[in-house]
Amino acid sequence: MLRSYLLVVLLTLFLSACGGHNWNSPYPAVDSGKNILYGVFSERPKHLDPVQSYSSNEIQFTAQIYEPPLQYHYLKRPFELIPLTVKEIPVVKYFDRTGKLLSNDVDVEQIAHSVYDISIKPGIFFQPHPAFAKTDQGGWLYHDLSDQKLGTLFKLGDFSQTATRELVAEDYIYQIKRLAHPRLHSQFYELMADYIVGLRDYAKVLSQAKQIQSDQNAYLDLRDYALEGAELIDKYTYRITIKGKYPQFIYWLAMPFFAPIPWEADAFYTQPGLIQKNITLDWYPVGTGPYMLTENNPNLRMILEKNPHFHKEFYPIEGMPGDEENGLLADAGKELPLIDKIVFTREKESIPRWNKFLQGYYDATGIGSDSFDQAVQMVGQGEASVTEEMAAQGIRLETTVAVSTYYIGFNMLDPVVGGNNERGSESARKLRQAISIAVDYEEFISIFANGRGLPAQSPIAPGLAGYREGRAGINAVVYEWVNEQPQRKSINVAKKLLAEAGYPNGIDRKTGAPLILHFDVTARSSEDRSKLDWMRKQFQKLNIQLIIRSTDYNRFQDKIRKGNAQIFEWGWNADYPDPENFLFLLYGPQRKVGNNGENAANYDNKEYNQLFEQMKDLENGPKRQKIIDRMLEILRYDAPWLWGYHPKDYGLYHSWYQNVKPNRISNNNLKYFKIDANLREQQRLVWNEPVLWPMGLLFMMLIISFIPAIKAFYRRERSTAIRREKLN
């Protein structure tokens, strides 16, 4: 019996060791060798409805599911807009107040309206979805669910039948109308209402219509209400009319909130029974893109799978010099997407994410400060390369200058850092200027970003029109020009400003109490805590006490939206390659509080607002540059932000992860990536080969520990047998 037991144990160990699946794999054995991309996310997305979604942790999903009219060429730089669902890039036409067609070179003042006629390609279909399912009689199968039926439904996958239909122009118009829906509170509404003709009046119409409804949660069919600025021309063509001239509007047509939403999905998801079960468009999006969301468990994983109805789209056949040599054109002309499934796993901490990447369980990763030296070495003229250890694993480094900015914002509605009257505003301004000098972002970049960044002189990122190099581009409030380099002003200058603000040595002159400020962040990791300790020390230079208030990202967003933060940490990735996309972040009508815009600091300067309105209508050139220069001068003086830094993106990719050309402008990139699943499986087996000798040793120790018991057992059995013989 004992021998049999030992044999079974040994056989089990042997078979486990010889199996084709790793013992420590976090994924099911059935997925081994499949065409699946494995990625990570740290913050759970709050919104997946394109009318509300805008954060970077959300767009990594929505950009793969929804298809706006336009997209960026994946390989070309500078970024080039190309058709996505449209036949061609729409050509803008200008009209005066009488409706007369104007030439393209006419003065801006003469332009009353800009008109975009947008023609989509026929034969594009939505992903399979229960909202499109019909009965044999042609009625909607799931648009009027009974209580009995609702009792059996807990997720979208519980619906037994799905269907699809063709994309039409009306679907794009429907989404534009949703921007004004009173229930949705879209953060894009205020911005678009300034441009799209009739959108502000349309919001009033919808609000009145909603008030008339007996059930405030009932479906409001937007097709019943016409919007002047979004007009249906024919089945596949629609027209957008905007006020005046706005050259950047074409870029917005590449954003998910201009993607189509079918009315059937809107009606389906409005059913109260589904809303109570969180079966909503915000949780289960429906689009025409290459992927569809098949699992939404934001505390654990989110899964995208190939849309079986995805229309024909092909990998680019041309790129930039060097792309072919780097293998980026190896799949030229192939049908997209190249990957069947993407599994995103939530990882809150950097260390587990890093270890799983090294084991081959994540296909790519960013580089935290704690792993930078292990991953990256500087060679030649300060160029970065992977270490020998990483190179031995076939890991490569991809770098790019991010069109982004990380900043610390002051809430201009706060009486201390913002000022609530003329005298208070002057005091608050000098306080902000003092802090701007004291917080040493050169040191921050060196310590926490391993040099991967450039101290910001304004909100505009390098590489965009309006950005100035050298002496002409420095922030004269914070820096001096010394030896052909910007040099941060001394802490004594900051202390002098602090005293002029009414806080000599960090003491409130009026009350005699220490100055205490509050800093809202989303930090939770050990690396984040180190950054916050550093930030406290920066404020301590001025004898200012900084109290950290950390929360999750969704609660943080709510605090910012309500104006309940004093100082906060945030960032911005460019939506499109134009300085207007950064400068609008400080445009008064874009305030978070009251207007639900993107101006999180609630900054509102009359002259800046007027200049912004002039600048946004101009093409790039000397006239526009002059206006931008003055706008930046105002911002630097008012200091509504600590300008922070512009990051340099470093990413590590395994050898089996191909067709990668990183950027932060184009977000619908997953369809271009390719995975060599066989190579990945081979490497995983090598890198995670089990070490069996400790188990063998343990097993032998167990056997040895049994020997005394076995001997005692045999002695007892033998003595029992002897006694029985004597009795007999």
C-alpha positions in Angstrom: 0.0 0.0 0.0 2.7 2.4 0.9 4.7 1.6 -2.2 1.7 2.3 -4.4 1.2 5.7 -2.7 4.8 6.7 -3.3 4.6 5.6 -6.9 1.5 7.7 -7.5 3.1 10.8 -6.0 6.3 10.3 -8.1 4.3 9.8 -11.3 2.2 12.9 -10.6 5.4 15.0 -10.1 6.9 13.6 -13.3 3.8 14.2 -15.5 3.4 17.8 -14.1 7.0 18.5 -15.0 6.7 17.1 -18.5 3.5 18.9 -19.3 3.4 21.6 -22.0 1.9 24.2 -19.7 3.7 26.1 -17.1 2.9 25.4 -13.5 2.9 29.1 -12.6 0.9 30.4 -15.6 -1.9 32.8 -14.7 -3.8 31.8 -17.8 -5.9 28.7 -18.7 -3.9 25.9 -20.3 -6.4 25.8 -23.2 -5.1 29.3 -24.3 -1.5 28.2 -24.7 -0.2 29.0 -28.2 -3.3 31.0 -29.2 -3.2 34.3 -31.0 -3.8 36.4 -27.8 -2.2 39.6 -26.7 -1.7 40.0 -22.9 -1.7 43.4 -21.4 -2.3 45.3 -18.2 -4.3 48.2 -16.8 -4.0 49.8 -13.4 -7.1 52.0 -13.0 -10.6 50.6 -13.7 -12.4 52.6 -16.5 -15.4 54.5 -15.3 -17.0 55.2 -18.6 -17.1 53.2 -21.9 -20.0 55.2 -23.4 -18.2 57.5 -25.9 -20.3 60.5 -25.0 -18.8 60.4 -21.5 -15.5 58.6 -21.8 -12.3 60.6 -22.2 -9.6 59.4 -19.9 -6.6 57.5 -21.1 -7.5 54.4 -19.1 -10.8 54.3 -20.9 -9.8 55.2 -24.5 -7.5 52.1 -24.6 -10.7 50.2 -24.8 -13.2 52.5 -26.5 -10.7 53.3 -29.4 -10.7 49.6 -30.4 -14.5 49.2 -30.2 -15.9 52.4 -31.7 -15.1 53.9 -35.1 -15.3 57.7 -35.7 -15.2 58.8 -39.3 -11.4 59.4 -39.4 -8.2 58.0 -38.0 -4.5 58.7 -38.1 -2.1 56.8 -40.4 -0.4 54.3 -38.1 3.1 54.8 -39.5 3.4 58.3 -40.8 5.0 61.2 -38.9 3.9 64.0 -38.6 0.5 62.5 -37.9 -1.7 62.3 -41.0 -5.5 62.0 -40.9 -6.9 59.3 -43.2 -10.4 57.8 -43.7 -11.7 55.1 -41.4 -15.4 54.6 -42.1 -15.6 57.4 -44.7 -14.9 57.3 -48.4 -12.6 60.2 -48.2 -11.5 63.1 -45.9 -14.3 65.6 -45.9 -13.4 69.0 -47.6 -14.7 71.9 -45.6 -16.8 74.6 -47.3 -17.2 78.1 -46.0 -20.4 80.2 -46.2 -21.3 83.8 -45.2 -24.4 84.9 -43.3 -26.5 84.9 -46.5 -25.5 81.3 -47.4 -23.1 82.3 -50.1 -20.2 79.9 -50.8 -16.8 81.6 -50.0 -13.3 80.8 -51.2 -10.9 79.0 -48.9 -8.6 82.1 -48.6 -11.3 84.5 -47.4 -10.9 86.5 -44.2 -12.0 84.6 -41.1 -14.4 87.5 -40.2 -16.5 86.8 -43.3 -17.1 83.2 -42.5 -20.4 82.5 -40.8 -20.5 78.7 -41.1 -18.2 75.9 -42.0 -19.8 72.8 -43.6 -18.5 69.3 -43.7 -20.3 66.7 -45.9 -19.3 63.2 -44.6 -19.9 60.1 -46.7 -19.4 56.7 -45.1 -18.6 53.5 -46.8 -21.5 51.1 -47.4 -21.3 47.5 -46.1 -20.0 48.2 -42.6 -21.8 46.3 -39.8 -22.1 46.5 -36.1 -20.8 43.8 -33.8 -23.4 41.1 -32.8 -25.6 42.4 -30.1 -29.0 41.6 -28.5 -30.3 45.1 -29.2 -30.6 44.2 -32.9 -32.3 40.8 -32.4 -35.8 40.5 -33.8 -38.7 38.0 -33.5 -39.9 36.0 -36.4 -42.7 38.6 -36.8 -40.1 41.4 -37.2 -40.6 42.9 -33.7 -37.8 43.6 -31.3 -36.9 40.6 -29.2 -35.4 42.3 -26.2 -36.7 46.0 -26.2 -39.5 45.4 -23.8 -38.3 42.9 -21.2 -40.7 41.4 -18.7 -39.9 41.1 -15.0 -39.8 37.3 -15.5 -37.2 37.6 -18.3 -35.2 40.2 -16.4 -34.9 37.7 -13.5 -32.8 35.4 -15.7 -30.4 38.2 -16.9 -27.3 39.3 -15.1 -24.8 40.1 -17.9 -25.0 40.8 -21.6 -23.8 37.3 -22.3 -27.0 35.9 -20.8 -29.0 37.0 -23.9 -29.3 33.9 -26.1 -29.8 35.7 -29.4 -27.9 38.5 -31.1 -28.0 40.1 -34.5 -26.4 43.0 -36.4 -27.3 45.7 -39.0 -25.5 47.9 -41.4 -24.0 51.2 -40.3 -25.8 54.2 -41.7 -25.2 58.0 -41.6 -28.1 58.4 -39.1 -26.0 56.5 -36.5 -23.4 59.3 -36.5 -26.0 62.0 -36.2 -27.6 60.1 -33.3 -24.3 60.2 -31.4 -23.9 63.9 -32.0 -27.4 64.5 -30.6 -26.5 62.4 -27.5 -23.9 65.1 -26.6 -26.8 67.3 -25.6 -28.8 64.6 -23.7 -29.7 66.0 -20.3 -29.2 62.6 -18.6 -25.7 61.9 -19.9 -23.9 65.1 -18.8 -21.3 64.8 -21.5 -18.1 66.7 -20.8 -17.8 67.4 -24.5 -21.1 69.2 -24.7 -19.9 72.7 -23.8 -17.0 72.5 -26.2 -19.1 71.2 -29.1 -22.0 73.6 -28.3 -19.7 76.5 -29.0 -19.2 75.1 -32.5 -22.0 72.8 -33.8 -24.9 75.0 -35.0 -28.0 74.6 -32.8 -26.5 72.2 -30.3 -27.1 74.5 -27.3 -30.8 75.1 -28.3 -31.1 71.3 -29.0 -30.1 70.6 -25.3 -33.0 72.9 -24.2 -35.4 71.0 -26.5 -34.4 67.7 -25.1 -34.6 69.0 -21.5 -38.2 70.1 -22.1 -39.1 66.8 -23.7 -37.6 65.0 -20.8 -39.7 67.0 -18.3 -42.9 66.1 -20.1 -42.2 62.4 -19.8 -44.0 60.8 -16.9 -41.1 58.4 -16.4 -37.8 60.4 -16.3 -35.8 57.2 -17.0 -37.8 56.3 -20.1 -36.2 56.2 -23.5 -36.1 59.5 -25.3 -35.9 58.9 -29.0 -33.6 61.5 -30.4 -34.6 60.7 -34.0 -37.8 62.7 -33.2 -35.9 65.9 -32.7 -34.0 67.6 -35.5 -30.6 69.2 -34.9 -29.8 72.0 -37.3 -26.0 71.4 -37.3 -26.3 67.6 -38.0 -28.3 67.0 -41.1 -29.0 63.7 -42.9 -28.3 64.0 -46.7 -28.9 60.4 -47.7 -28.5 56.9 -46.3 -24.7 57.1 -46.2 -24.1 60.9 -46.1 -24.5 63.4 -43.3 -23.6 67.1 -42.9 -22.1 68.9 -39.9 -22.4 72.7 -39.8 -20.2 74.6 -37.3 -20.1 78.3 -36.4 -17.4 80.3 -38.1 -14.1 78.8 -38.9 -12.5 76.2 -36.7 -9.6 74.4 -38.5 -9.1 71.9 -35.7 -12.6 70.5 -36.0 -11.4 68.0 -38.5 -9.3 66.4 -35.8 -12.3 65.9 -33.6 -13.7 63.6 -36.3 -11.0 61.1 -35.2 -12.2 61.0 -31.6 -14.5 58.2 -30.2 -17.2 60.7 -29.1 -17.9 61.3 -32.8 -18.3 57.5 -33.3 -21.8 56.1 -34.3 -24.3 54.9 -31.8 -27.3 52.9 -33.1 -30.6 54.0 -31.7 -31.5 50.4 -31.0 -28.7 50.1 -28.5 -29.7 53.3 -26.8 -33.3 52.2 -26.5 -32.3 48.7 -25.4 -30.0 49.9 -22.6 -32.5 52.5 -21.3 -34.8 49.7 -19.9 -34.9 50.3 -16.1 -34.4 46.6 -15.4 -31.1 46.5 -17.2 -29.9 49.7 -15.7 -30.4 48.3 -12.2 -28.2 45.3 -13.2 -25.5 47.6 -14.7 -26.2 46.3 -18.2 -25.7 49.7 -19.8 -23.8 51.2 -22.8 -21.3 52.5 -20.2 -20.5 48.9 -19.3 -21.1 47.0 -22.5 -20.3 49.2 -25.6 -21.5 48.4 -29.1 -19.5 49.5 -32.1 -18.2 48.6 -35.6 -14.5 48.4 -34.6 -12.2 45.5 -34.9 -12.8 44.3 -31.4 -15.8 43.9 -29.0 -15.7 43.8 -25.2 -16.7 40.2 -24.1 -15.7 40.4 -20.5 -15.9 43.5 -18.2 -14.6 42.7 -14.8 -12.6 45.9 -14.1 -11.3 44.7 -10.7 -9.7 41.7 -12.3 -9.7 41.5 -16.2 -11.2 43.0 -19.3 -11.2 41.0 -22.6 -11.5 42.2 -26.1 -12.3 39.7 -28.9 -12.3 40.0 -32.7 -15.5 41.4 -34.1 -16.8 38.8 -36.5 -18.6 41.5 -38.6 -15.6 43.8 -38.9 -15.3 45.4 -42.3 -12.3 45.0 -44.6 -9.3 47.1 -43.5 -5.7 46.4 -44.3 -2.3 47.1 -42.8 -0.6 50.2 -44.4 1.5 49.5 -47.4 3.8 52.6 -46.9 5.4 54.3 -43.9 8.4 56.4 -43.0 12.1 56.0 -43.8 13.4 53.2 -41.6 10.0 51.5 -41.1 10.7 48.7 -43.6 14.2 48.1 -42.1 12.6 47.9 -38.6 10.1 45.3 -39.8 7.1 47.6 -39.7 6.0 46.8 -43.2 6.3 43.0 -43.1 2.5 42.7 -42.9 1.8 45.4 -45.5 -1.6 44.8 -47.2 -2.7 42.1 -44.8 -6.3 42.2 -43.5 -6.8 43.6 -40.0 -6.9 42.9 -37.1 -3.9 40.6 -36.8 -4.6 39.5 -33.2 -7.8 37.5 -32.3 -8.1 38.4 -28.6 -6.7 40.8 -26.0 -6.7 40.0 -22.3 -6.1 43.0 -20.0 -5.3 42.1 -16.4 -5.5 44.6 -13.6 -2.2 45.2 -11.8 -2.2 47.8 -9.1 1.5 47.4 -8.2 4.5 47.8 -10.4 6.6 44.9 -9.0 4.1 42.0 -9.9 3.6 43.6 -13.3 7.4 43.7 -13.9 7.9 40.1 -12.7 5.2 38.7 -14.9 6.6 40.6 -17.9 10.0 39.0 -17.3 8.3 35.6 -17.1 6.7 36.2 -20.5 3.1 36.5 -19.1 2.7 40.1 -20.2 3.8 41.0 -23.8 4.9 44.6 -23.0 5.4 46.9 -20.1 6.3 50.4 -19.1 9.4 50.8 -17.0 9.1 52.0 -13.4 11.9 53.7 -11.5 12.5 50.6 -9.4 13.3 48.5 -12.5 14.9 51.1 -14.8 18.5 50.2 -14.0 17.7 46.6 -14.5 16.2 47.3 -17.9 17.9 50.3 -19.5 21.5 51.5 -20.0 22.7 54.7 -21.6 25.0 54.4 -24.6 26.7 56.7 -27.0 25.4 60.3 -27.0 23.0 59.7 -24.2 21.0 57.2 -26.2 19.0 54.5 -24.3 19.3 50.8 -24.9 18.3 47.6 -23.1 20.7 46.0 -20.7 22.6 42.8 -21.6 20.2 40.9 -19.4 17.1 42.2 -21.3 18.8 41.7 -24.7 19.5 38.1 -23.8 15.8 37.6 -23.4 15.1 39.2 -26.8 13.5 42.2 -25.1 13.7 45.4 -27.1 13.2 49.1 -26.1 10.9 51.5 -28.0 11.1 55.2 -27.2 9.1 58.2 -28.3 8.7 61.8 -27.3 5.2 62.0 -25.9 2.9 64.8 -26.9 1.8 65.0 -23.3 2.2 66.9 -20.1 2.1 66.1 -16.4 1.2 69.0 -14.2 0.1 70.0 -10.7 -3.0 72.3 -10.8 -4.3 74.9 -8.4 -8.0 75.2 -8.0 -8.6 78.8 -8.8 -11.9 78.7 -6.9 -10.1 78.0 -3.7 -9.8 81.2 -1.5 -6.1 80.5 -0.5 -4.5 79.3 -3.8 -7.0 81.0 -6.1 -8.2 84.1 -4.3 -11.8 85.2 -4.2 -11.3 88.9 -4.6 -8.8 91.3 -6.2 -6.5 91.5 -3.1 -6.8 87.8 -2.5 -6.0 87.0 -6.1 -2.8 89.0 -6.0 -1.7 87.2 -2.8 -2.7 83.8 -4.3 -0.8 84.6 -7.5 2.5 85.2 -5.7 1.9 82.1 -3.6 1.6 80.0 -6.7 4.6 81.7 -8.3 6.7 80.9 -5.1 5.6 77.3 -5.2 6.4 77.1 -8.9 10.0 78.0 -8.2 10.3 75.8 -5.1 9.1 72.5 -6.7 12.3 71.4 -8.6 11.1 69.3 -11.5 14.6 68.9 -12.8 15.3 66.9 -9.6 11.9 65.1 -10.0 12.7 63.9 -13.5 16.2 62.8 -12.4 15.0 60.8 -9.4 11.6 59.4 -10.4 11.6 59.4 -14.2 15.3 58.4 -14.7 15.8 61.4 -16.9 12.8 60.5 -19.1 11.3 64.0 -19.4 11.7 67.6 -20.1 10.7 70.3 -17.6 7.7 72.1 -19.0 7.8 75.9 -19.6 4.1 76.0 -20.6 1.3 73.6 -21.3 2.4 73.1 -25.0 4.4 70.0 -25.6 7.5 69.9 -27.8 7.0 69.2 -31.5 3.8 71.2 -31.8 3.3 74.6 -33.4 3.6 77.3 -30.8 6.4 75.6 -28.8 9.6 77.7 -28.7 13.0 76.3 -28.1 15.8 78.0 -26.1 15.7 81.3 -24.5 12.5 82.5 -26.3 10.6 79.6 -24.8 11.5 79.7 -21.0 9.1 80.6 -18.2 10.7 83.9 -17.0 8.7 83.6 -13.7 10.5 80.4 -12.7 13.8 80.4 -14.8 16.7 82.5 -15.7 18.8 82.1 -18.8 22.4 81.2 -17.7 25.2 79.8 -19.9 22.8 79.2 -22.8 20.6 77.0 -20.5 17.5 77.6 -18.4 18.3 77.7 -14.7 15.6 77.6 -12.0 15.6 80.7 -9.8 16.9 80.4 -6.2 14.7 79.5 -3.3 15.3 83.0 -1.9 13.4 84.4 -4.8 10.5 82.0 -3.9 10.7 83.0 -0.2 10.5 86.7 -1.1 7.4 86.0 -3.2 5.9 84.0 -0.4 6.4 86.9 2.1 4.8 89.3 -0.4 1.8 86.9 -0.6 1.3 87.3 3.1 3.0 84.2 4.4 6.6 85.1 5.6 8.4 81.9 6.3 5.2 79.9 5.8 3.3 81.8 8.5 0.0 83.5 7.8 0.7 87.1 8.7 -3.0 87.7 9.6 -3.5 84.7 11.9 0.0 83.7 12.9 -0.9 80.1 12.0 1.3 77.9 9.7 0.2 77.7 6.1 -1.3 74.3 5.4 -2.2 73.2 1.9 -4.0 70.1 0.7 -2.8 67.9 -2.2 -5.2 65.5 -3.9 -3.7 62.5 -5.8 -4.5 58.9 -6.9 -1.3 57.5 -5.5 -1.2 54.1 -3.8 2.0 52.2 -4.6 5.3 52.4 -2.7 6.8 54.3 -5.6 4.0 56.8 -5.4 4.6 57.3 -1.7 8.2 58.1 -2.4 7.1 60.8 -4.8 4.7 62.3 -2.3 7.5 62.4 0.4 9.6 64.3 -2.1 6.7 66.7 -2.9 6.3 67.4 0.9 10.0 68.3 1.0 9.6 70.7 -1.9 6.9 72.6 0.0 8.9 72.4 3.2 11.6 74.6 1.5 9.0 77.4 2.0 8.0 76.0 5.4 4.6 75.1 3.9 2.9 72.0 5.4 1.5 69.8 2.6 -1.3 67.3 3.5 -1.7 64.5 1.1 -5.2 63.3 0.3 -5.1 60.0 -1.7 -8.1 58.3 -3.3 -9.0 56.1 -6.2 -9.2 57.6 -9.7 -13.0 57.7 -9.9 -13.4 59.5 -6.6 -10.6 61.8 -7.6 -12.5 62.7 -10.8 -15.6 63.5 -8.8 -13.7 65.8 -6.4 -12.2 67.7 -9.4 -15.6 67.9 -11.1 -17.1 69.4 -7.9 -14.2 71.7 -7.2 -13.4 70.0 -3.9 -9.6 69.9 -4.4 -7.2 72.6 -3.5 -4.1 71.4 -5.3 -4.1 68.3 -7.5 -1.9 66.2 -9.8 -3.0 65.4 -13.3 -1.9 65.1 -16.9 -3.0 65.4 -20.5 -2.3 63.4 -23.6 -2.9 65.3 -26.8 -6.1 64.4 -28.7 -4.7 65.8 -31.9 -1.4 67.5 -32.9 -2.2 71.2 -32.4 -1.4 73.6 -29.6 -5.1 74.5 -29.2 -5.6 71.0 -27.7 -3.4 72.1 -24.7 -4.4 75.7 -24.5 -8.1 74.9 -24.3 -7.3 73.2 -20.9 -7.1 76.7 -19.4 -9.9 78.3 -21.4 -12.5 79.8 -19.0 -15.7 78.4 -20.6 -14.0 75.0 -20.3 -14.1 75.1 -16.4 -14.8 71.8 -14.6 -17.1 73.4 -12.0 -20.3 74.5 -13.6 -19.4 73.7 -17.2 -18.0 70.1 -16.8 -15.2 71.0 -19.2 -11.5 70.0 -19.2 -10.2 73.1 -17.4 -9.6 71.3 -14.1 -8.0 74.4 -12.5 -11.1 76.4 -13.2 -8.8 79.2 -14.5 -10.7 82.1 -16.0 -8.7 85.1 -17.4 -10.6 87.5 -19.6 -7.7 88.4 -21.9 -6.6 84.8 -22.2 -10.1 83.8 -23.2 -10.3 86.4 -25.9 -6.9 85.5 -27.3 -7.8 81.8 -27.3 -11.0 82.6 -29.3 -8.8 84.4 -31.9 -6.1 81.7 -31.9 -8.3 78.7 -32.5 -9.6 80.0 -35.8 -6.2 80.7 -37.3 -4.0 78.5 -39.4 -0.4 78.0 -38.1 1.8 81.0 -39.0 3.4 84.2 -37.6 0.0 85.7 -36.6 -1.0 82.7 -34.6 2.4 82.4 -33.0 2.3 86.0 -31.8 -1.1 85.3 -30.1 0.2 82.1 -28.6 3.3 83.9 -27.2 1.1 86.4 -25.4 -1.2 83.6 -24.1 1.8 81.8 -22.6 3.0 85.0 -21.0 -0.3 85.4 -19.2 -0.3 81.8 -18.1 3.3 82.0 -16.8 2.5 85.1 -14.8 -0.8 83.7 -13.4 0.7 80.3 -12.7 -2.6 78.2 -12.5 -0.4 75.1 -12.9 3.0 73.9 -11.8 3.9 73.2 -15.4 5.5 69.9 -14.5 7.2 68.0 -17.3 6.7 66.5 -20.7 7.5 62.8 -20.6 9.6 60.6 -22.8 7.9 57.3 -23.3 10.0 54.1 -22.8 8.4 50.8 -23.4 9.7 47.2 -23.3 8.5 44.6 -25.8 9.2 40.9 -26.1 10.6 39.6 -29.3 7.3 38.0 -30.3 5.4 41.3 -30.1 5.6 42.9 -33.5 4.5 45.9 -35.6 4.9 48.3 -32.6 5.4 52.0 -33.3 4.4 53.8 -30.1 2.5 57.1 -30.0 -0.1 58.8 -27.8 -2.1 60.5 -30.6 -3.5 57.5 -32.4 -5.3 55.2 -29.9 -6.9 52.5 -32.2 -3.6 50.7 -32.7 -4.3 47.2 -31.4 -5.5 46.1 -34.8 -2.0 46.6 -36.2 -0.1 44.5 -33.6 1.0 41.0 -34.2 2.0 38.2 -31.9 4.2 35.1 -32.6 2.3 32.9 -30.2 4.5 29.8 -30.8 7.7 31.7 -30.0 6.0 33.1 -26.8 5.0 29.6 -25.6 8.5 28.3 -26.2 10.1 31.1 -24.2 7.6 30.8 -21.4 8.5 27.2 -21.0 12.2 27.9 -20.9 11.9 30.9 -18.5 9.5 29.2 -16.2 11.0 25.7 -16.1 10.1 24.3 -12.7 13.0 23.6 -10.3 12.1 20.1 -9.0 15.1 19.2 -6.7 13.6 21.1 -3.7 10.4 19.0 -4.1 12.5 15.9 -4.5 14.4 16.7 -1.4 11.2 17.4 0.5 9.8 14.2 -0.7 12.9 12.3 0.5 12.7 14.0 3.8 9.0 12.9 4.1 10.0 9.3 3.3 12.8 9.4 5.9 10.4 10.8 8.5 8.1 7.8 7.8 10.8 5.2 8.4 10.5 5.2 12.3 6.8 4.9 12.0 7.1 2.1 9.5 9.6 0.3 11.7 7.4 0.7 14.7 4.5 -0.6 12.7 6.4 -3.7 11.6 7.6 -4.3 15.2 4.1 -4.0 16.5 2.8 -6.3 13.8 5.5 -8.8 14.5 5.0 -8.8 18.3 1.3 -9.2 17.8 1.9 -12.2 15.5 4.3 -13.8 18.2 1.7 -13.4 20.9 -0.9 -15.1 18.7 1.5 -18.0 18.1 2.1 -18.4 21.9 -1.6 -18.3 22.6 -2.2 -21.0 20.0 
